[in-house]
Amino acid sequence: MKNLIVVLMAALTVGAWAASAEQARRVLVLADESRAQLHYYDTSDSSKCFAIPGEKPMWDLKRVGANRYRAVCRKGFKIYDLATRKVVDEFRHDSLDEVTAVCDMPDGGFIASVNPTRKSPEYGKVVLLRRFSKARELIATYRGEGFFYARSLQWDRDGKTLLLSWEKGFARLALPESGNVCKVIDDFRQPKGRNLFDVMPALGGTGYVAGCGYGGGLVWFGADGKALRSAFVPEGNGKKSLFYAQTKELKNGHVVLAHWTGHGAKDSYQGWQAVEFDAEGKVVWHLDDPDRCGSVSGIDVLEAPGL
């Protein structure tokens, strides 16, 4: 009898924790691709939520200072300020016609990943990396040979190797010391689906976490690039599992994932806008507010349990 009481108390404790985790406050910054907005979203008080008008595609959401975020737009990027709730800077260049991501360089400049246009003879054969100086002048173009349709670009944990997500997985690239062709250090393939959207070094010190696009789910990769486990939006909740986009890993091992659900302004009604998985891939929280948010491709977490 005593053992039964212990088991019941443990079950009640776990249930109470799960309920509190579900209801705990979360503060998010969301890049809304379908409605071209940057959202500040506070689950505890809807009056604190607001949106800043942006410009498509609203990809590659990166924090670039206190209260400031950058997201790419056509031929460049915009920088949004949460404090003033407006766009405070933008940059465009004709060489960034199909820009997908921007990665800051140690010298104050940046590199932008660019896909050749469909009219280009190089379409589907190469990803171009445009390098700009601190003064935002184009100084070099590097080539990622053999890669098709880049999505995200950021530094690996060593600060020297670039992580490039593309149609079939992600690659680790080194910028050339001479010439213009990047060295491919590793080319890791996603286990399912296509169009891997975002990859980040896992906080544990080895491996990677990735939102693997169409049908690919949230995937944890080992340091050797092998998929360790995957997680998906569960079936049977009345919502679709569509496209797994940008990730944000928390210190407790949870991953909060942007869940893109279509280009149309009303496509957000098809699925959840964001999902939080625990380290084993179980859903512990989700955002379902399609009246306020469109189809979300980028995410940052300012407050959450385990942050």
Secondary structure, DSSP 8 states (H G I E B T S, - for coil): -HHHHHHHHHHHHHHHHHHHHHHS--EEEEEETTTTEEEEEETT-GGG-EEEE--TEEEEEEEEETTEEEEEETTEEEEEETTTTEEEEEEE-GGGTTEEEEEE-TTS-EEEEE---TTSTTTTTEEEEEEE-TT--EEEEEEEET------EEE-TTSSSEEEEETTEEEEEE--SSSSB-EEEEEEE-SSSB---EEEE-TTSSSEEEE-EETT-EEEE-TTS-EEEEE---TTSS----EEEEEEE-TTS-EEEEEE--SSTTGGGGS-SEEEE-TTS-EEEEE--TTT---EEEEEEEE-TT-
